[in-house]
Amino acid sequence: CSGISIEDCYVYNTGGNGLTAAASNDCTVQGSYFANNGGISVKLDGGDIPSLTSASYIVRDCEFENGARLVRTYSPFVYTSGVGFEIVNNRFYNHPHSALLFYGCENVIKNNVFEKIATETEDAAAIYSRVNPTYRGNVISNNIFRNIRSFKSEQEYG
């Protein structure tokens, strides 16, 4: 599939993932609201790392709240795997683990607001990726981070 656009939708109270797209390109999720989903809110997989072929996926102007209701860890608001994702101008609020997990190359994460993230877990962050020397060309810029903390640090330091 290609050229798919999901716009101005409400995806909430799912028992699992909210939206999944794979093996496609040129897809956009825009102006939508995701809340209280049981697992991952938006899961995107595409592009080809060896050839650096872009999936051309965009998640833009969306609002994400109260994530990972049932699967509390490794169920971010947005999960991307591959090449060529743009995550821009979104608001991520209230998540027990990482709000955004990305794996791959040439991704852009900018102009987002992350607030009240990693509230129940350790080894988590607002934006999280595993260490892999082939993951190059990623840009993270102009994001706002508020109240990002490790659950254990609050217990240890009061």
C-alpha positions in Angstrom: 0.0 0.0 0.0 1.1 3.6 -0.5 -0.4 7.0 -0.2 -2.6 6.3 2.9 -3.7 9.2 5.1 -5.3 8.9 8.5 -6.6 12.4 9.4 -8.7 13.8 12.2 -9.5 10.5 13.9 -10.1 9.5 17.5 -8.5 6.2 18.5 -9.0 5.4 22.1 -9.7 2.7 24.7 -8.4 -0.1 22.5 -7.4 -3.4 24.1 -4.2 -3.6 22.1 -2.5 -1.4 19.5 -4.4 1.6 18.1 -3.0 1.8 14.6 -0.4 -0.4 12.7 1.1 0.1 9.3 3.8 -2.1 7.7 5.3 -2.9 4.3 3.9 0.3 2.8 5.2 3.8 2.1 4.1 7.4 1.9 1.6 7.2 4.8 0.5 10.1 7.0 -1.2 10.1 10.4 -2.3 13.7 11.0 -4.4 15.7 13.4 -5.6 12.7 15.3 -6.2 11.9 19.0 -5.0 8.7 20.7 -5.9 8.0 24.4 -6.1 5.1 26.8 -5.0 2.5 24.4 -3.9 -0.9 25.8 -0.6 -1.1 23.9 1.2 0.9 21.2 -0.9 3.8 19.9 0.8 4.0 16.5 3.1 1.3 15.2 4.9 1.9 11.9 7.4 -0.4 10.1 8.8 0.4 6.7 11.7 1.4 4.5 14.8 -0.6 4.0 17.9 -0.1 6.1 20.5 -1.7 3.8 19.5 0.4 0.8 18.3 3.4 2.9 15.0 3.4 1.0 12.6 5.7 2.9 9.2 4.6 4.1 8.1 8.3 4.0 5.8 7.9 7.0 4.7 11.1 8.8 3.0 11.5 12.2 2.1 15.1 12.6 -0.1 17.3 14.7 -1.4 14.5 16.9 -2.2 14.3 20.6 -1.3 11.2 22.7 -2.5 10.8 26.2 -2.6 8.1 28.9 -0.7 5.4 27.0 0.1 1.7 27.7 -3.0 1.1 29.7 -2.6 -2.7 29.7 1.0 -3.4 28.5 2.9 -1.0 30.7 6.4 -1.3 29.2 7.7 -1.2 25.6 4.3 -0.1 24.4 5.1 3.5 23.4 2.7 6.1 22.0 4.7 5.8 18.7 6.9 2.9 17.6 8.9 3.2 14.4 11.2 0.7 12.8 13.0 1.3 9.5 14.0 4.3 7.5 12.5 7.8 6.8 9.9 8.6 9.6 9.0 12.1 10.5 7.4 12.6 14.0 6.6 16.3 14.2 4.4 18.8 16.1 2.9 16.2 18.4 2.0 16.3 22.1 2.8 13.2 24.2 1.3 13.2 27.8 1.3 10.7 30.6 3.0 7.4 29.9 4.5 4.8 32.3 7.5 4.0 30.0 9.0 5.6 26.9 6.7 7.8 24.8 8.6 7.2 21.5 10.7 4.2 20.5 12.5 4.4 17.2 14.8 1.9 15.5 16.5 2.7 12.2 18.0 5.5 10.1 17.3 8.9 8.7 14.4 9.7 11.0 13.3 13.2 12.1 11.8 13.9 15.6 11.2 17.6 16.1 8.9 20.2 17.5 7.1 17.7 19.9 6.1 18.2 23.5 6.8 15.3 25.9 5.3 15.7 29.4 4.9 13.3 32.3 6.8 10.4 30.8 8.6 7.4 32.3 6.4 7.6 35.4 6.5 4.0 36.5 9.7 2.4 35.1 13.5 2.6 35.0 15.8 2.5 32.0 13.3 4.6 30.1 13.2 8.1 28.5 10.8 10.3 26.5 12.6 9.2 23.3 14.3 5.8 23.3 16.3 3.7 20.8 18.7 0.8 21.1 22.4 1.2 20.4 23.2 0.1 16.9 26.1 1.5 14.9 24.0 1.3 11.6 21.3 3.7 13.0 22.6 6.9 11.4 21.3 10.2 10.1 18.6 10.6 12.8 17.7 14.1 13.8 16.1 15.0 17.2 15.6 18.8 17.5 13.4 21.5 19.0 11.5 19.2 21.3 10.2 20.3 24.8 10.6 17.9 27.7 8.7 18.3 31.0 8.5 16.1 34.0 10.4 13.2 32.6 11.6 10.9 35.4 12.5 7.5 36.5 10.1 5.8 38.9 13.0 4.7 41.1 14.6 8.1 41.3 11.4 9.5 42.9 11.4 6.7 45.5 15.1 7.2 46.3 15.2 10.9 46.5 11.6 11.8 47.7 
